[in-house]
Amino acid sequence: MAGSLLMTDPTAGLPEIRRRTRRALIGSVLPAGMGTSASFAATSLVAEDITGSDTLATFAASMISIGGAITAVPLGRYMAEHGRRPGLLRAWVIGALGAFFAFLAVVTEVYPLLLIGVLGIGIGQAANLAARYAAADLAEETNRAREIGIVVWAGSIGSVLGPTVALGGTGWIAADLLGLDELAGPFMMAIIVFTIAIVVVDRQLRPDPLLLSQQLDVAGAEQPEKPSLYESFHKLATHRFAAIAVFAMAVGQGVMVAVMTVTPLHMDEGAHETHVIGLVISLHIVGMYFFSPLVGWLVDRLPVVLMVGAAGVILFLGAEMASHTDPEDSLGVFVGLLLVGIGWSFAMISGSALLTSAFSASERASVQGAADFTMVASGATGGLLSGVIVEASSYHALSHWAAVLALSLVTAAAHQVVTDAKPRKTTTA
């Protein structure tokens, strides 16, 4: 039915298609987010049990970010040619396979197998990130950030449940019912929830939002050709709004991943139980996702540079609060990681909306892939360096310097405001 509408009139039934697209994305991102967050919460603990090294533990956790980084550009280019649905499907299939290999790593205590598995989960995470752009493909200009926020928020339900269920209920199933290590439970759950996401998006995400968006743009005006890989990165660097958009996402991701990666190890050093660590990560993910519709509403109505500056301030406060928390205490990391999550949400949604509005549908997916590569690579770098810094110095030093880095968003926003104000002063003189 939807296919016949597309062939005759691209705008026919568009409101209903938008609603169906939103439902499909919510129904797939929710379980996929649950699998990714559960895996992230368990990975550093599994790696430390196997190797006894904080550096190797944080390296293993960083493989999720590395998997997302190496996938972002090819996934974006694949979607530009074939649509959102085929790209999401393939990435989540690899995510499910990765969870299976990570499960085997827990059972066999083979560290390299864990790295391979978590890398595959990271590829699944790339699809979680790309899904937010699918929400914006058909959105009206005045509601674009809100649509992104709704899909990001939907991921919060699964992502918040992920660490708590994974380090609690699934651990009990693995240990008491199956006689396995309790940390095998999170990866068992990840296999199941990635499979649910695959089924939902395969059956429900029709018509493809990106392909329909391209068809609507072609009906309205002649579109530029899809940019090459070099052109995609060049556009990010030279387009004024794209540059600040990708900078906001990269800094937000780097600060968030750096602090979140080592927090479970910091709390474990203070002899906190695993379910308490899971609650901290869950509250952090609440901050990342729960307020996303409100953040999207603000981004649609206020200058984006103000939202970028607000992201920097909130990230700074959260990371600095975590830096002043001793291993035996928990209140500082509970509040600090909640604020880091909220700051990440401001950076992610404002950057994503600005990036989407800056380019046509034919250019969009390739450029978004390049932007996500930059963002996730920043997160991977933060995750890798976090373990090195903590081993060489302390968790306090790592969180403090992450807070300082967050202030660069305030500087960038202030520079943009001053730059925009200069022409107005000249013309009124």
C-alpha positions, 0 to 999 in steps of 0.5 A, a space after each residue: 500500500 505504502 509502495 503504491 502511494 510512493 509511486 503516484 504521489 510522494 506526499 500522499 499519506 505523509 502524516 501517517 508515514 511519519 507516525 509509522 516511522 516514529 513507532 518503528 524507530 521507537 520499537 527498535 531503538 528501545 531494545 537495541 539500546 538495552 543491549 548496548 548499555 547492558 554490554 557496556 556496563 558488563 564489559 570492563 568488569 569482565 575484562 578486569 576479571 580476565 586480565 586483572 588490568 584497568 588499562 585492558 579493561 577500559 580498552 575492552 570497553 572502548 571497543 564499543 566506541 571503536 566499533 561505532 567509529 569504524 562503522 559510521 562512515 561506511 554505514 552512512 554511505 550504505 544508507 545513502 545508496 540503499 536507505 535507512 532500513 537495510 543499514 539498520 538491519 545489517 548493523 544490528 545483525 552484527 551487534 547480535 553476533 558480537 554479543 554471542 562472541 562476548 558471551 563465549 568470552 565470558 564462558 571461556 575467559 578468552 580476552 581477545 574473543 571479548 574484544 571481537 564481540 564488543 567490537 561487533 556490539 559497537 557496530 550495533 551501536 552505530 545503528 542506534 546512533 543512525 536511527 536518530 537521523 531517520 527520525 529527522 528525514 521526514 520531520 517538518 522543519 519546525 519539529 526536527 529536533 523534537 523528533 530526534 529527541 523522541 527517538 533518543 528518549 525512546 532509547 532511554 527506556 531500554 538503555 536505563 533498564 539495560 545495566 540494572 537488569 543486566 547486572 542484576 536479573 540476568 546475572 541471577 539467571 546465568 549463575 543460578 539457573 544455568 551455572 555460568 558466570 553472572 557476567 554472561 547474563 548481560 550478553 545473553 540478554 543483548 543477543 535477544 534484544 538485538 534480535 527484537 530490534 531486527 524484527 521490528 525494523 524489518 517489518 515496520 520501517 516501510 517505506 524507507 524514510 531516507 529514500 522517501 525524503 530524497 524522492 520528496 526533495 527531487 520532486 521539489 528541486 534538483 538535488 546535488 550528487 551524493 558527496 564522496 568520502 573526502 567531500 563529506 569530511 570537507 563539508 563538515 570542516 568548511 560549512 559554518 553550522 556543520 562545523 559547530 554541530 560536529 564539534 559539539 557532538 564530538 566533545 560531548 561524546 568524548 567527555 561522556 565516554 571518558 568519565 563513564 568508562 572508568 566510573 565502574 572501576 572507580 566504584 569497584 575500588 570502593 567495594 560497591 556492589 555490582 547492582 549499585 554500580 549498575 544503578 549509577 550507570 542507569 541514572 547516567 543514561 536517564 540523564 542522556 535520554 530521558 529529557 531528550 524531548 524537552 531538549 529537542 523542544 528547546 533546540 527547536 525554539 532557542 538559538 542552537 549556539 545557546 544549547 551548545 554552550 549549555 551543554 558545555 556548562 552542564 558537562 563541566 559541572 557533572 565531570 567536576 562533581 565526579 572528580 571530587 568523589 572518593 571511591 567509597 562514596 557514591 552520591 557525587 558520582 550519582 549526581 555527577 554522571 546524571 549531569 554528564 548525561 544531560 550535557 551529552 543530550 544537549 550536545 547530541 540533539 543540538 548538533 544532530 538537528 543543526 547538521 540535518 538542516 544544513 544539507 539536502 536529503 541526497 547529501 545528508 546520510 553521507 555527511 551524517 556518517 562522517 559526523 558520527 565517525 568523528 563523534 564516535 572516534 572522539 568517544 573511543 579516544 576518550 575511553 582509551 585515554 581514560 584508563 591510561 590516565 587513571 592508571 598513571 594518575 587518578 580518577 579524580 584527575 581524569 574527570 577534572 580534565 574532562 570537565 575542562 575540555 567541556 568548557 571548550 563548548 562554551 568558548 565555541 558558542 561564545 565565538 559564534 555569538 560574537 561572530 554573528 553579532 559583528 555584521 549587525 553592528 556594522 550595518 547599524 553604524 
